[in-house]
Amino acid sequence: MEENFVREKGKIAASIMCSGFDQVMDYVHEFERNNIEFLHVDVMDGTFVPNLAYGPDFVKRLRKKTDITLDCHLMVDRAEDKLDWFDFQPGEHVSLHYEGTCHIQKCLDHLAKKGVKPVIAINPGTPIQVLEEIVDYIAGVLVLHVNPGFAGQKIVPHTIEKAARIRKYLDDLGHPEVYIESDGNITCENAAKLYKNGSDIFVAGTSSIFREGDIDELIMNLRKAIGW
């Protein structure tokens, strides 16, 4: 990276799963007021991960109630059979797990043809070399810093450094435009390290903005950690 290179400010994807079903819209209004860039929606099928969370109907209803861009993380098996259930719209971000389908290129291409930003999600134990064969199909990489399925886990330590290796790997492959999104135990301290290592978007949950305190202050503290 050139010495005079100026990083773009990091962006926040607020994790709706952390709001509680009865407070979703209360939080959405707070995020609109604070100009949060994305709403991160975790979709879980009870098979790829043991939990169930959100589905097509929720995504469609949420889309109608806010102008914040949706950032949907599909933790599902056989994604190729389920993509059209959600009626994804141009400009939305959709993350698919490398580990969840044997038709990953087909799925990513299907999303791109709809004007959706296709993103590949990789678990903590998945090697970064898998990106080489699909980098031409993706807008971003969602790096899981915890194993998927449950909120509130502690970060898998090696994944902080993994973000830096992914950034270098993408650049070496000739794709500096592919962004990195970090998901899992995004405290302000971890976010600052990940921002330094090349992450661009930060999924904010119970470790940062969904906790006791003034929400404006919590959001600003996270923003300060990611280059604001």
ChimeraX attribute file (.defattr): number of C-alpha atoms within 10 A of each C-alpha:
attribute: neighborCount
match mode: 1-to-1
recipient: residues
	/A:1	7
	/A:2	5
	/A:3	5
	/A:4	6
	/A:5	7
	/A:6	8
	/A:7	12
	/A:8	10
	/A:9	15
	/A:10	22
	/A:11	21
	/A:12	24
	/A:13	24
	/A:14	28
	/A:15	23
	/A:16	22
	/A:17	18
	/A:18	22
	/A:19	19
	/A:20	11
	/A:21	10
	/A:22	8
	/A:23	11
	/A:24	14
	/A:25	16
	/A:26	10
	/A:27	18
	/A:28	21
	/A:29	13
	/A:30	13
	/A:31	21
	/A:32	15
	/A:33	10
	/A:34	13
	/A:35	11
	/A:36	17
	/A:37	19
	/A:38	24
	/A:39	27
	/A:40	25
	/A:41	25
	/A:42	23
	/A:43	22
	/A:44	21
	/A:45	18
	/A:46	14
	/A:47	13
	/A:48	18
	/A:49	16
	/A:50	13
	/A:51	14
	/A:52	16
	/A:53	15
	/A:54	16
	/A:55	16
	/A:56	16
	/A:57	12
	/A:58	13
	/A:59	19
	/A:60	15
	/A:61	10
	/A:62	18
	/A:63	16
	/A:64	8
	/A:65	11
	/A:66	14
	/A:67	13
	/A:68	18
	/A:69	18
	/A:70	23
	/A:71	23
	/A:72	22
	/A:73	20
	/A:74	23
	/A:75	27
	/A:76	21
	/A:77	20
	/A:78	18
	/A:79	18
	/A:80	18
	/A:81	10
	/A:82	13
	/A:83	18
	/A:84	12
	/A:85	12
	/A:86	14
	/A:87	12
	/A:88	22
	/A:89	17
	/A:90	14
	/A:91	15
	/A:92	18
	/A:93	23
	/A:94	27
	/A:95	24
	/A:96	26
	/A:97	22
	/A:98	19
	/A:99	17
	/A:100	19
	/A:101	17
	/A:102	13
	/A:103	12
	/A:104	20
	/A:105	17
	/A:106	12
	/A:107	20
	/A:108	25
	/A:109	16
	/A:110	17
	/A:111	23
	/A:112	18
	/A:113	11
	/A:114	15
	/A:115	15
	/A:116	19
	/A:117	22
	/A:118	25
	/A:119	29
	/A:120	26
	/A:121	26
	/A:122	24
	/A:123	18
	/A:124	19
	/A:125	13
	/A:126	13
	/A:127	11
	/A:128	17
	/A:129	11
	/A:130	11
	/A:131	19
	/A:132	11
	/A:133	9
	/A:134	14
	/A:135	19
	/A:136	15
	/A:137	21
	/A:138	22
	/A:139	21
	/A:140	22
	/A:141	26
	/A:142	25
	/A:143	25
	/A:144	22
	/A:145	25
	/A:146	21
	/A:147	18
	/A:148	20
	/A:149	18
	/A:150	11
	/A:151	16
	/A:152	12
	/A:153	15
	/A:154	14
	/A:155	19
	/A:156	15
	/A:157	12
	/A:158	11
	/A:159	19
	/A:160	22
	/A:161	13
	/A:162	19
	/A:163	27
	/A:164	18
	/A:165	15
	/A:166	22
	/A:167	20
	/A:168	17
	/A:169	17
	/A:170	21
	/A:171	14
	/A:172	10
	/A:173	13
	/A:174	12
	/A:175	16
	/A:176	12
	/A:177	11
	/A:178	18
	/A:179	19
	/A:180	27
	/A:181	27
	/A:182	28
	/A:183	24
	/A:184	25
	/A:185	24
	/A:186	23
	/A:187	22
	/A:188	21
	/A:189	13
	/A:190	19
	/A:191	29
	/A:192	19
	/A:193	18
	/A:194	26
	/A:195	24
	/A:196	17
	/A:197	19
	/A:198	23
	/A:199	26
	/A:200	23
	/A:201	24
	/A:202	29
	/A:203	27
	/A:204	28
	/A:205	24
	/A:206	20
	/A:207	19
	/A:208	21
	/A:209	26
	/A:210	20
	/A:211	13
	/A:212	9
	/A:213	9
	/A:214	10
	/A:215	17
	/A:216	13
	/A:217	11
	/A:218	16
	/A:219	20
	/A:220	14
	/A:221	16
	/A:222	24
	/A:223	19
	/A:224	14
	/A:225	20
	/A:226	27
	/A:227	16
	/A:228	12
